[in-house]
Amino acid sequence: MTSIEIHVDRSGVGNNYSFLAIDAMPNYIDTALPPAPADYHIWKYKAIYRLKDERVGHWSDEVSVVAVQS
């Protein structure tokens, strides 16, 4: 595969994914600002492999992270 396509759901209401990035290097870092201090959200991510400009295979399992500002 040449890259992965990453989608994110920051809505907190479920299955509201939007395109985030296409990444060809390991260890992608999401640079979105976290929520306001003393608040948190659960952000969900999913990805699919790409070969050149085409999606290949199936979407990954969903990964959830807690986004909080310290």
PDB file of N, CA, C and O in Angstrom:
ATOM      1  N   MET A   1       0.835  -1.172   0.000  1.00  0.00           N
ATOM      2  CA  MET A   1       0.000   0.000   0.000  1.00  0.00           C
ATOM      3  C   MET A   1       0.883   1.239   0.000  1.00  0.00           C
ATOM      4  O   MET A   1       2.018   1.203   0.476  1.00  0.00           O
ATOM      5  N   THR A   2       0.363   2.317  -0.528  1.00  0.00           N
ATOM      6  CA  THR A   2       1.163   3.536  -0.612  1.00  0.00           C
ATOM      7  C   THR A   2       0.816   4.559   0.474  1.00  0.00           C
ATOM      8  O   THR A   2       1.604   5.467   0.741  1.00  0.00           O
ATOM      9  N   SER A   3      -0.363   4.418   1.104  1.00  0.00           N
ATOM     10  CA  SER A   3      -0.775   5.372   2.140  1.00  0.00           C
ATOM     11  C   SER A   3      -2.006   4.844   2.859  1.00  0.00           C
ATOM     12  O   SER A   3      -2.532   3.780   2.532  1.00  0.00           O
ATOM     13  N   ILE A   4      -2.458   5.619   3.855  1.00  0.00           N
ATOM     14  CA  ILE A   4      -3.750   5.337   4.489  1.00  0.00           C
ATOM     15  C   ILE A   4      -4.581   6.618   4.460  1.00  0.00           C
ATOM     16  O   ILE A   4      -4.056   7.731   4.500  1.00  0.00           O
ATOM     17  N   GLU A   5      -5.874   6.421   4.388  1.00  0.00           N
ATOM     18  CA  GLU A   5      -6.838   7.532   4.440  1.00  0.00           C
ATOM     19  C   GLU A   5      -7.469   7.492   5.821  1.00  0.00           C
ATOM     20  O   GLU A   5      -7.995   6.459   6.236  1.00  0.00           O
ATOM     21  N   ILE A   6      -7.421   8.606   6.530  1.00  0.00           N
ATOM     22  CA  ILE A   6      -7.894   8.668   7.907  1.00  0.00           C
ATOM     23  C   ILE A   6      -9.119   9.570   7.993  1.00  0.00           C
ATOM     24  O   ILE A   6      -9.146  10.666   7.433  1.00  0.00           O
ATOM     25  N   HIS A   7     -10.135   9.081   8.709  1.00  0.00           N
ATOM     26  CA  HIS A   7     -11.342   9.868   8.973  1.00  0.00           C
ATOM     27  C   HIS A   7     -11.507  10.000  10.482  1.00  0.00           C
ATOM     28  O   HIS A   7     -11.073   9.128  11.235  1.00  0.00           O
ATOM     29  N   VAL A   8     -12.135  11.088  10.924  1.00  0.00           N
ATOM     30  CA  VAL A   8     -12.310  11.352  12.347  1.00  0.00           C
ATOM     31  C   VAL A   8     -13.756  11.763  12.621  1.00  0.00           C
ATOM     32  O   VAL A   8     -14.412  12.390  11.789  1.00  0.00           O
ATOM     33  N   ASP A   9     -14.229  11.396  13.805  1.00  0.00           N
ATOM     34  CA  ASP A   9     -15.547  11.824  14.295  1.00  0.00           C
ATOM     35  C   ASP A   9     -15.317  12.545  15.619  1.00  0.00           C
ATOM     36  O   ASP A   9     -14.988  11.919  16.626  1.00  0.00           O
ATOM     37  N   ARG A  10     -15.489  13.846  15.609  1.00  0.00           N
ATOM     38  CA  ARG A  10     -15.322  14.652  16.832  1.00  0.00           C
ATOM     39  C   ARG A  10     -16.667  15.135  17.375  1.00  0.00           C
ATOM     40  O   ARG A  10     -16.704  15.959  18.289  1.00  0.00           O
ATOM     41  N   SER A  11     -17.749  14.638  16.831  1.00  0.00           N
ATOM     42  CA  SER A  11     -19.083  15.144  17.183  1.00  0.00           C
ATOM     43  C   SER A  11     -19.561  14.676  18.543  1.00  0.00           C
ATOM     44  O   SER A  11     -20.317  15.383  19.210  1.00  0.00           O
ATOM     45  N   GLY A  12     -19.133  13.499  18.963  1.00  0.00           N
ATOM     46  CA  GLY A  12     -19.607  12.950  20.228  1.00  0.00           C
ATOM     47  C   GLY A  12     -20.983  12.322  20.135  1.00  0.00           C
ATOM     48  O   GLY A  12     -21.488  11.812  21.136  1.00  0.00           O
ATOM     49  N   VAL A  13     -21.609  12.341  18.959  1.00  0.00           N
ATOM     50  CA  VAL A  13     -22.932  11.742  18.811  1.00  0.00           C
ATOM     51  C   VAL A  13     -22.895  10.476  17.966  1.00  0.00           C
ATOM     52  O   VAL A  13     -23.935   9.855  17.746  1.00  0.00           O
ATOM     53  N   GLY A  14     -21.737  10.090  17.497  1.00  0.00           N
ATOM     54  CA  GLY A  14     -21.575   8.811  16.811  1.00  0.00           C
ATOM     55  C   GLY A  14     -21.747   8.842  15.312  1.00  0.00           C
ATOM     56  O   GLY A  14     -22.667   9.470  14.789  1.00  0.00           O
ATOM     57  N   ASN A  15     -20.855   8.161  14.632  1.00  0.00           N
ATOM     58  CA  ASN A  15     -20.884   7.960  13.179  1.00  0.00           C
ATOM     59  C   ASN A  15     -21.080   9.236  12.368  1.00  0.00           C
ATOM     60  O   ASN A  15     -21.872   9.275  11.427  1.00  0.00           O
ATOM     61  N   ASN A  16     -20.364  10.255  12.741  1.00  0.00           N
ATOM     62  CA  ASN A  16     -20.366  11.503  11.994  1.00  0.00           C
ATOM     63  C   ASN A  16     -18.940  11.758  11.494  1.00  0.00           C
ATOM     64  O   ASN A  16     -18.341  12.793  11.786  1.00  0.00           O
ATOM     65  N   TYR A  17     -18.419  10.806  10.747  1.00  0.00           N
ATOM     66  CA  TYR A  17     -17.033  10.854  10.291  1.00  0.00           C
ATOM     67  C   TYR A  17     -16.843  11.850   9.154  1.00  0.00           C
ATOM     68  O   TYR A  17     -17.715  12.039   8.306  1.00  0.00           O
ATOM     69  N   SER A  18     -15.676  12.477   9.168  1.00  0.00           N
ATOM     70  CA  SER A  18     -15.273  13.354   8.069  1.00  0.00           C
ATOM     71  C   SER A  18     -13.804  13.083   7.749  1.00  0.00           C
ATOM     72  O   SER A  18     -13.049  12.583   8.583  1.00  0.00           O
ATOM     73  N   PHE A  19     -13.428  13.421   6.538  1.00  0.00           N
ATOM     74  CA  PHE A  19     -12.060  13.204   6.082  1.00  0.00           C
ATOM     75  C   PHE A  19     -11.085  13.994   6.951  1.00  0.00           C
ATOM     76  O   PHE A  19     -11.325  15.161   7.262  1.00  0.00           O
ATOM     77  N   LEU A  20      -9.985  13.351   7.338  1.00  0.00           N
ATOM     78  CA  LEU A  20      -8.947  14.018   8.115  1.00  0.00           C
ATOM     79  C   LEU A  20      -7.661  14.170   7.307  1.00  0.00           C
ATOM     80  O   LEU A  20      -7.121  15.271   7.203  1.00  0.00           O
ATOM     81  N   ALA A  21      -7.168  13.069   6.735  1.00  0.00           N
ATOM     82  CA  ALA A  21      -5.880  13.157   6.027  1.00  0.00           C
ATOM     83  C   ALA A  21      -5.612  11.888   5.239  1.00  0.00           C
ATOM     84  O   ALA A  21      -6.211  10.839   5.476  1.00  0.00           O
ATOM     85  N   ILE A  22      -4.691  12.020   4.296  1.00  0.00           N
ATOM     86  CA  ILE A  22      -4.074  10.871   3.653  1.00  0.00           C
ATOM     87  C   ILE A  22      -2.616  10.926   4.068  1.00  0.00           C
ATOM     88  O   ILE A  22      -1.942  11.937   3.868  1.00  0.00           O
ATOM     89  N   ASP A  23      -2.129   9.828   4.649  1.00  0.00           N
ATOM     90  CA  ASP A  23      -0.798   9.824   5.220  1.00  0.00           C
ATOM     91  C   ASP A  23       0.028   8.686   4.640  1.00  0.00           C
ATOM     92  O   ASP A  23      -0.433   7.546   4.569  1.00  0.00           O
ATOM     93  N   ALA A  24       1.245   9.002   4.228  1.00  0.00           N
ATOM     94  CA  ALA A  24       2.139   7.996   3.653  1.00  0.00           C
ATOM     95  C   ALA A  24       3.278   7.636   4.608  1.00  0.00           C
ATOM     96  O   ALA A  24       4.103   6.782   4.286  1.00  0.00           O
ATOM     97  N   MET A  25       3.332   8.268   5.762  1.00  0.00           N
ATOM     98  CA  MET A  25       4.383   7.998   6.744  1.00  0.00           C
ATOM     99  C   MET A  25       3.741   7.495   8.037  1.00  0.00           C
ATOM    100  O   MET A  25       2.648   7.939   8.388  1.00  0.00           O
ATOM    101  N   PRO A  26       4.399   6.580   8.749  1.00  0.00           N
ATOM    102  CA  PRO A  26       3.838   6.081  10.016  1.00  0.00           C
ATOM    103  C   PRO A  26       3.710   7.186  11.073  1.00  0.00           C
ATOM    104  O   PRO A  26       4.374   8.220  11.001  1.00  0.00           O
ATOM    105  N   ASN A  27       2.852   6.938  12.037  1.00  0.00           N
ATOM    106  CA  ASN A  27       2.689   7.788  13.221  1.00  0.00           C
ATOM    107  C   ASN A  27       2.110   9.164  12.919  1.00  0.00           C
ATOM    108  O   ASN A  27       2.687  10.181  13.302  1.00  0.00           O
ATOM    109  N   TYR A  28       0.987   9.197  12.244  1.00  0.00           N
ATOM    110  CA  TYR A  28       0.296  10.456  11.944  1.00  0.00           C
ATOM    111  C   TYR A  28      -0.081  11.152  13.253  1.00  0.00           C
ATOM    112  O   TYR A  28      -0.506  10.493  14.202  1.00  0.00           O
ATOM    113  N   ILE A  29       0.070  12.470  13.311  1.00  0.00           N
ATOM    114  CA  ILE A  29      -0.309  13.263  14.484  1.00  0.00           C
ATOM    115  C   ILE A  29      -1.438  14.207  14.100  1.00  0.00           C
ATOM    116  O   ILE A  29      -1.300  15.027  13.193  1.00  0.00           O
ATOM    117  N   ASP A  30      -2.553  14.079  14.801  1.00  0.00           N
ATOM    118  CA  ASP A  30      -3.700  14.977  14.598  1.00  0.00           C
ATOM    119  C   ASP A  30      -3.382  16.297  15.294  1.00  0.00           C
ATOM    120  O   ASP A  30      -3.165  16.325  16.506  1.00  0.00           O
ATOM    121  N   THR A  31      -3.356  17.377  14.543  1.00  0.00           N
ATOM    122  CA  THR A  31      -2.973  18.674  15.103  1.00  0.00           C
ATOM    123  C   THR A  31      -4.163  19.543  15.510  1.00  0.00           C
ATOM    124  O   THR A  31      -3.989  20.723  15.816  1.00  0.00           O
ATOM    125  N   ALA A  32      -5.360  18.977  15.517  1.00  0.00           N
ATOM    126  CA  ALA A  32      -6.547  19.742  15.941  1.00  0.00           C
ATOM    127  C   ALA A  32      -6.409  20.140  17.408  1.00  0.00           C
ATOM    128  O   ALA A  32      -5.880  19.384  18.223  1.00  0.00           O
ATOM    129  N   LEU A  33      -6.887  21.324  17.726  1.00  0.00           N
ATOM    130  CA  LEU A  33      -6.840  21.778  19.110  1.00  0.00           C
ATOM    131  C   LEU A  33      -7.827  20.986  19.957  1.00  0.00           C
ATOM    132  O   LEU A  33      -8.957  20.750  19.530  1.00  0.00           O
ATOM    133  N   PRO A  34      -7.417  20.575  21.147  1.00  0.00           N
ATOM    134  CA  PRO A  34      -8.342  19.862  22.029  1.00  0.00           C
ATOM    135  C   PRO A  34      -9.395  20.814  22.581  1.00  0.00           C
ATOM    136  O   PRO A  34      -9.265  22.032  22.456  1.00  0.00           O
ATOM    137  N   PRO A  35     -10.432  20.261  23.187  1.00  0.00           N
ATOM    138  CA  PRO A  35     -11.483  21.106  23.766  1.00  0.00           C
ATOM    139  C   PRO A  35     -10.935  22.010  24.874  1.00  0.00           C
ATOM    140  O   PRO A  35      -9.796  21.858  25.317  1.00  0.00           O
ATOM    141  N   ALA A  36     -11.757  22.933  25.297  1.00  0.00           N
ATOM    142  CA  ALA A  36     -11.375  23.883  26.351  1.00  0.00           C
ATOM    143  C   ALA A  36     -10.933  23.144  27.613  1.00  0.00           C
ATOM    144  O   ALA A  36     -11.367  22.020  27.865  1.00  0.00           O
ATOM    145  N   PRO A  37     -10.055  23.790  28.415  1.00  0.00           N
ATOM    146  CA  PRO A  37      -9.632  23.162  29.675  1.00  0.00           C
ATOM    147  C   PRO A  37     -10.829  22.774  30.534  1.00  0.00           C
ATOM    148  O   PRO A  37     -11.870  23.430  30.518  1.00  0.00           O
ATOM    149  N   ALA A  38     -10.656  21.705  31.273  1.00  0.00           N
ATOM    150  CA  ALA A  38     -11.690  21.154  32.159  1.00  0.00           C
ATOM    151  C   ALA A  38     -12.850  20.539  31.386  1.00  0.00           C
ATOM    152  O   ALA A  38     -13.871  20.200  31.984  1.00  0.00           O
ATOM    153  N   ASP A  39     -12.716  20.389  30.085  1.00  0.00           N
ATOM    154  CA  ASP A  39     -13.733  19.743  29.258  1.00  0.00           C
ATOM    155  C   ASP A  39     -13.028  18.633  28.485  1.00  0.00           C
ATOM    156  O   ASP A  39     -11.821  18.709  28.253  1.00  0.00           O
ATOM    157  N   TYR A  40     -13.754  17.628  28.094  1.00  0.00           N
ATOM    158  CA  TYR A  40     -13.148  16.566  27.299  1.00  0.00           C
ATOM    159  C   TYR A  40     -14.153  16.047  26.290  1.00  0.00           C
ATOM    160  O   TYR A  40     -15.361  16.217  26.452  1.00  0.00           O
ATOM    161  N   HIS A  41     -13.649  15.422  25.261  1.00  0.00           N
ATOM    162  CA  HIS A  41     -14.477  14.803  24.242  1.00  0.00           C
ATOM    163  C   HIS A  41     -13.846  13.482  23.851  1.00  0.00           C
ATOM    164  O   HIS A  41     -12.643  13.283  24.020  1.00  0.00           O
ATOM    165  N   ILE A  42     -14.647  12.600  23.340  1.00  0.00           N
ATOM    166  CA  ILE A  42     -14.127  11.357  22.798  1.00  0.00           C
ATOM    167  C   ILE A  42     -14.101  11.507  21.287  1.00  0.00           C
ATOM    168  O   ILE A  42     -15.137  11.683  20.646  1.00  0.00           O
ATOM    169  N   TRP A  43     -12.909  11.434  20.733  1.00  0.00           N
ATOM    170  CA  TRP A  43     -12.724  11.499  19.295  1.00  0.00           C
ATOM    171  C   TRP A  43     -12.516  10.086  18.780  1.00  0.00           C
ATOM    172  O   TRP A  43     -11.784   9.300  19.382  1.00  0.00           O
ATOM    173  N   LYS A  44     -13.158   9.766  17.669  1.00  0.00           N
ATOM    174  CA  LYS A  44     -13.043   8.425  17.085  1.00  0.00           C
ATOM    175  C   LYS A  44     -12.376   8.523  15.717  1.00  0.00           C
ATOM    176  O   LYS A  44     -12.615   9.461  14.956  1.00  0.00           O
ATOM    177  N   TYR A  45     -11.547   7.550  15.428  1.00  0.00           N
ATOM    178  CA  TYR A  45     -10.813   7.505  14.164  1.00  0.00           C
ATOM    179  C   TYR A  45     -11.032   6.164  13.485  1.00  0.00           C
ATOM    180  O   TYR A  45     -11.262   5.146  14.138  1.00  0.00           O
ATOM    181  N   LYS A  46     -10.955   6.185  12.159  1.00  0.00           N
ATOM    182  CA  LYS A  46     -10.922   4.952  11.382  1.00  0.00           C
ATOM    183  C   LYS A  46     -10.081   5.229  10.140  1.00  0.00           C
ATOM    184  O   LYS A  46      -9.915   6.378   9.731  1.00  0.00           O
ATOM    185  N   ALA A  47      -9.555   4.164   9.548  1.00  0.00           N
ATOM    186  CA  ALA A  47      -8.657   4.335   8.402  1.00  0.00           C
ATOM    187  C   ALA A  47      -8.862   3.208   7.401  1.00  0.00           C
ATOM    188  O   ALA A  47      -9.418   2.158   7.721  1.00  0.00           O
ATOM    189  N   ILE A  48      -8.399   3.454   6.181  1.00  0.00           N
ATOM    190  CA  ILE A  48      -8.438   2.450   5.129  1.00  0.00           C
ATOM    191  C   ILE A  48      -7.166   2.608   4.302  1.00  0.00           C
ATOM    192  O   ILE A  48      -6.694   3.721   4.068  1.00  0.00           O
ATOM    193  N   TYR A  49      -6.623   1.481   3.868  1.00  0.00           N
ATOM    194  CA  TYR A  49      -5.431   1.525   3.021  1.00  0.00           C
ATOM    195  C   TYR A  49      -5.751   2.127   1.668  1.00  0.00           C
ATOM    196  O   TYR A  49      -6.885   2.072   1.194  1.00  0.00           O
ATOM    197  N   ARG A  50      -4.715   2.709   1.050  1.00  0.00           N
ATOM    198  CA  ARG A  50      -4.832   3.240  -0.305  1.00  0.00           C
ATOM    199  C   ARG A  50      -3.672   2.700  -1.134  1.00  0.00           C
ATOM    200  O   ARG A  50      -2.547   2.580  -0.649  1.00  0.00           O
ATOM    201  N   LEU A  51      -3.961   2.385  -2.364  1.00  0.00           N
ATOM    202  CA  LEU A  51      -2.943   2.021  -3.332  1.00  0.00           C
ATOM    203  C   LEU A  51      -3.051   3.041  -4.448  1.00  0.00           C
ATOM    204  O   LEU A  51      -4.004   3.036  -5.227  1.00  0.00           O
ATOM    205  N   LYS A  52      -2.059   3.915  -4.513  1.00  0.00           N
ATOM    206  CA  LYS A  52      -2.085   5.075  -5.408  1.00  0.00           C
ATOM    207  C   LYS A  52      -3.298   5.927  -5.039  1.00  0.00           C
ATOM    208  O   LYS A  52      -3.318   6.496  -3.948  1.00  0.00           O
ATOM    209  N   ASP A  53      -4.305   6.038  -5.898  1.00  0.00           N
ATOM    210  CA  ASP A  53      -5.460   6.897  -5.590  1.00  0.00           C
ATOM    211  C   ASP A  53      -6.732   6.119  -5.286  1.00  0.00           C
ATOM    212  O   ASP A  53      -7.820   6.695  -5.310  1.00  0.00           O
ATOM    213  N   GLU A  54      -6.624   4.840  -5.004  1.00  0.00           N
ATOM    214  CA  GLU A  54      -7.805   4.001  -4.781  1.00  0.00           C
ATOM    215  C   GLU A  54      -7.805   3.412  -3.377  1.00  0.00           C
ATOM    216  O   GLU A  54      -6.759   3.003  -2.873  1.00  0.00           O
ATOM    217  N   ARG A  55      -8.971   3.366  -2.746  1.00  0.00           N
ATOM    218  CA  ARG A  55      -9.118   2.662  -1.471  1.00  0.00           C
ATOM    219  C   ARG A  55      -8.994   1.169  -1.709  1.00  0.00           C
ATOM    220  O   ARG A  55      -9.468   0.639  -2.714  1.00  0.00           O
ATOM    221  N   VAL A  56      -8.344   0.498  -0.758  1.00  0.00           N
ATOM    222  CA  VAL A  56      -8.127  -0.944  -0.874  1.00  0.00           C
ATOM    223  C   VAL A  56      -8.514  -1.605   0.440  1.00  0.00           C
ATOM    224  O   VAL A  56      -8.114  -1.143   1.509  1.00  0.00           O
ATOM    225  N   GLY A  57      -9.279  -2.670   0.370  1.00  0.00           N
ATOM    226  CA  GLY A  57      -9.640  -3.413   1.578  1.00  0.00           C
ATOM    227  C   GLY A  57     -10.861  -2.852   2.275  1.00  0.00           C
ATOM    228  O   GLY A  57     -11.745  -2.260   1.656  1.00  0.00           O
ATOM    229  N   HIS A  58     -10.885  -3.056   3.588  1.00  0.00           N
ATOM    230  CA  HIS A  58     -12.021  -2.646   4.413  1.00  0.00           C
ATOM    231  C   HIS A  58     -11.575  -1.584   5.411  1.00  0.00           C
ATOM    232  O   HIS A  58     -10.391  -1.472   5.729  1.00  0.00           O
ATOM    233  N   TRP A  59     -12.531  -0.812   5.896  1.00  0.00           N
ATOM    234  CA  TRP A  59     -12.243   0.175   6.929  1.00  0.00           C
ATOM    235  C   TRP A  59     -11.741  -0.540   8.184  1.00  0.00           C
ATOM    236  O   TRP A  59     -12.187  -1.642   8.504  1.00  0.00           O
ATOM    237  N   SER A  60     -10.818   0.096   8.882  1.00  0.00           N
ATOM    238  CA  SER A  60     -10.300  -0.442  10.144  1.00  0.00           C
ATOM    239  C   SER A  60     -11.393  -0.430  11.200  1.00  0.00           C
ATOM    240  O   SER A  60     -12.460   0.153  11.011  1.00  0.00           O
ATOM    241  N   ASP A  61     -11.104  -1.083  12.305  1.00  0.00           N
ATOM    242  CA  ASP A  61     -11.948  -0.924  13.472  1.00  0.00           C
ATOM    243  C   ASP A  61     -11.824   0.518  13.953  1.00  0.00           C
ATOM    244  O   ASP A  61     -10.835   1.196  13.677  1.00  0.00           O
ATOM    245  N   GLU A  62     -12.832   0.969  14.669  1.00  0.00           N
ATOM    246  CA  GLU A  62     -12.842   2.316  15.213  1.00  0.00           C
ATOM    247  C   GLU A  62     -11.897   2.377  16.415  1.00  0.00           C
ATOM    248  O   GLU A  62     -11.849   1.451  17.225  1.00  0.00           O
ATOM    249  N   VAL A  63     -11.151   3.473  16.521  1.00  0.00           N
ATOM    250  CA  VAL A  63     -10.270   3.711  17.672  1.00  0.00           C
ATOM    251  C   VAL A  63     -10.752   4.979  18.347  1.00  0.00           C
ATOM    252  O   VAL A  63     -10.926   6.005  17.689  1.00  0.00           O
ATOM    253  N   SER A  64     -10.970   4.921  19.654  1.00  0.00           N
ATOM    254  CA  SER A  64     -11.448   6.089  20.410  1.00  0.00           C
ATOM    255  C   SER A  64     -10.338   6.615  21.322  1.00  0.00           C
ATOM    256  O   SER A  64      -9.606   5.844  21.942  1.00  0.00           O
ATOM    257  N   VAL A  65     -10.230   7.934  21.389  1.00  0.00           N
ATOM    258  CA  VAL A  65      -9.278   8.587  22.317  1.00  0.00           C
ATOM    259  C   VAL A  65     -10.007   9.687  23.051  1.00  0.00           C
ATOM    260  O   VAL A  65     -10.940  10.289  22.521  1.00  0.00           O
ATOM    261  N   VAL A  66      -9.578   9.948  24.278  1.00  0.00           N
ATOM    262  CA  VAL A  66     -10.132  11.049  25.043  1.00  0.00           C
ATOM    263  C   VAL A  66      -9.271  12.275  24.765  1.00  0.00           C
ATOM    264  O   VAL A  66      -8.065  12.264  25.013  1.00  0.00           O
ATOM    265  N   ALA A  67      -9.894  13.333  24.249  1.00  0.00           N
ATOM    266  CA  ALA A  67      -9.189  14.573  23.951  1.00  0.00           C
ATOM    267  C   ALA A  67      -9.470  15.564  25.071  1.00  0.00           C
ATOM    268  O   ALA A  67     -10.618  15.927  25.330  1.00  0.00           O
ATOM    269  N   VAL A  68      -8.404  15.992  25.728  1.00  0.00           N
ATOM    270  CA  VAL A  68      -8.543  16.918  26.851  1.00  0.00           C
ATOM    271  C   VAL A  68      -7.332  17.847  26.871  1.00  0.00           C
ATOM    272  O   VAL A  68      -6.223  17.437  26.530  1.00  0.00           O
ATOM    273  N   GLN A  69      -7.543  19.063  27.259  1.00  0.00           N
ATOM    274  CA  GLN A  69      -6.463  20.034  27.378  1.00  0.00           C
ATOM    275  C   GLN A  69      -6.010  20.062  28.827  1.00  0.00           C
ATOM    276  O   GLN A  69      -6.838  20.095  29.737  1.00  0.00           O
ATOM    277  N   SER A  70      -4.715  20.049  29.045  1.00  0.00           N
ATOM    278  CA  SER A  70      -4.234  20.027  30.436  1.00  0.00           C
ATOM    279  C   SER A  70      -3.903  21.414  30.931  1.00  0.00           C
ATOM    280  O   SER A  70      -3.485  21.577  32.077  1.00  0.00           O
TER     281      SER A  70
END
